Amino acid sequence: MHAPIEQVFARLADIEGYDEWMPAKGSILKRTQLTSPGEPGLGTTFVDQTTYGPTPGKIAEFEPPHTLVFHWWEKNKRGRLKMEGWPGYRLSAEGEDATRVRHHARLQTYGIWRAATPVLRRIGVKERTVTIDALQASFDS
């Protein structure tokens, strides 16, 4: 990424800022909104509006400017978990104006949703690619 590590981390941590740089097409993310007050940090909560519906989440790891991990979940009508995920970023500086971004994710499915795990993983890989491409483009413009 052609940007200093602090700027890349700040952009990734700015949850509502995703609306400005994520593409309107190609991503499952349509809009994101903070649901807790203050600046983003450990425990900050949010709701992603996706093509699959609203998905609550929180910041699970927050170690500026190197580590940022989100945790999202989806529950059934009885309140039991159907699935949850932990998409995250590990950043390392490569000089003053370059940052290596490693995007990783973990997915856990429950009950009958386990059968959908391969499809959900493919969706996740596509979403990670879209996110990294959009992040890079946001610094190129």
Salt bridges, closest charged atoms under 4 A:
GLU61 OE1 - ARG90 NH1 3.66
GLU74 OE2 - LYS82 NZ 2.90
GLU84 OE1 - HIS71 NE2 2.61
GLU94 OE2 - ARG100 NE 2.75
